[in-house]
Amino acid sequence: MDSEQYQACIDECNACAAACNYCAAACLQEENVAEMRECIRLDLDCAGICLLAASYMARGSDFAADICAFCLDVCEACADECERHAMDHCRECAAACRSCADECRRMSDDAD
């Protein structure tokens, strides 16, 4: 696997991780943090898997496609949760997650 071939996916994973970390931090500043608990948890899960996927792709790991397939599942779950909330940071995070999931899907499909 040529890591340059997957640079778009690496970039999307890194952007998604940043959006998720920002969303989690912003959720902690919301008035009713308890209502944001699931969003924060999924933000952190998503940021973690996105960074892992980006690192696997960057080094051309044979397992990158498998990690990306899982990453897209986590991104979709995070997007679904963020879309339940009206805050701008959640909406922006959901969009980043959807975009990342699309790139991970393409990357996984290309590897097959």
N, C-alpha and C positions, 0 to 999 in steps of 0.2 A: 504494500500500500504506500503510495507516494503522498507524503503529508501535504505537499503543495496542492495536490488535486483536491484536498478537503479543506483548504484554507477558509472558504466561505462558512463551512460548518464550524470550524474552530472559532472563527470570529463571532458567529451567532451564539455559540456556547458561552464564550467569554462575556458577551453583551448581556445575555440572559442571566448569568451569574451575578453580574453587577446590578441588574434591575431587581433581581430577587433579594439580594443583600440590602439594597436601598429600601425596598418594600417592607422587609422584615423590620428594619430600624424605624421606618415611618409608622408601621403598625404599632410599635411599642410606644409611640407618642400619642396614639389615639386615646380619646376620652375613656372608652370602654375596651380596655386591652383584652379582657376575658373573651369578648366576642371575636377577637382577632386571632385567638390562639391557634386555630387550624391553619389560618393563612400564614402565620409566622412559621409554624412547623413545616408546612409545604415549601415556603420560600427558602428555608434553610436546607431542606432536602434537595430542592431543585438546584440551588446554587452549588451545592456539593457535587452532585452528579454531573452538572455541566462542566465544572472545572476538571473533574476526573476524565470526562469524555474528551475535552479539549487536549488534555495532556496525553491521552492514549493516541489520539489522532496525530498530534504533533510529532510523536516519536515513531509513528508508523506501526503501532502494535497490531499483531494479528487478532487481538480481541477488541479492537476499536469499534468495529461494526456491531458487535454484541453489546458493548457499553452504550453505543448510540441508540440502539433499539430500546434499551431500558431507559435511557435519558429522555427519549421522546414520550414514553409513558408518564414519567414523573413531570415533565414539562406540561403535558396535557392536564394532569391532575391539578397542578399548581394554577394553570390558567383557569380551569373550571372554578376553583375556589376563589381566585382573585376577581373573577367576573361577578361573583355574588356580592361584591362590595362596590360602593359608589365612589370611593376615594380615587383621586387621580393616580396616586402611586400604585394602587391595585390595578387600575385599568391599564397603565403603562406596563406593569409587570406582566399582566395577562397577554398583552400584545407581543412582548419580548418572548414569552414562553411559547406562544403559537408559532412565531417565526422560527425559533430554535427547533421546535418539534418538526416543522416542515423540512428544515435543513437536515436534521438527524434522519428523518425518513428517507430523504434522497440519498444521503450517505450510506445508509444501511442497504437500500435497494441497489445502489451502484456496486456495493461489495459482493452482492449475491451472484 
